[in-house]
């Protein structure tokens, strides 16, 4: 069983990775210099993929921030709906989850 400090370190590491990824995405989105329509269309498709990745990273960052707040308050690892302990296996896969398996849906 991992301690809250171990989980916190993992969450902070993931947060740093995601923030770096988002900076890279922003940099890539700002770097287009296409001159013709075909290149612009290809770049636009690429941009949509990057935007989706950025949105996904933003959502995960919100979950991480909330999980770090729960750690600070001593409430991490407990379901926000029922108060039951979230299984270690679930926290290993989704360390930012605020819900037990029964309340995830």
C-alpha positions, 0 to 999 in steps of 0.5 A: 500500500502506497502512502499519501506522500508517495501518491503525492510525489507521483501526482506532482511528477505527472503534473510536471509532465503534463504541464511540459506537454501543454507547453509543447502543444502551445508551441507547436500550435503557434509555429505554423507557416504553411503557404498553400491550401493543401499544407494549411489543411494538413496543419489544421488536421494536425492542430485538431489532434493537438487541441484534443491532446491539450484538452485531455491534459487540462482535464487530467491536470484538474483531477491532479490538482483536486487530488493534491488538495484532498491529500492536503486535507487528509481526504485522499483515497476516500470516495467523495460520494460515499466516504468508503476507501478507494481500492489501491488497484483503482488508485494505481490506475487512476491516482486522481480519481475522487470516486470508488468503483461503485460511484465512478459511473 
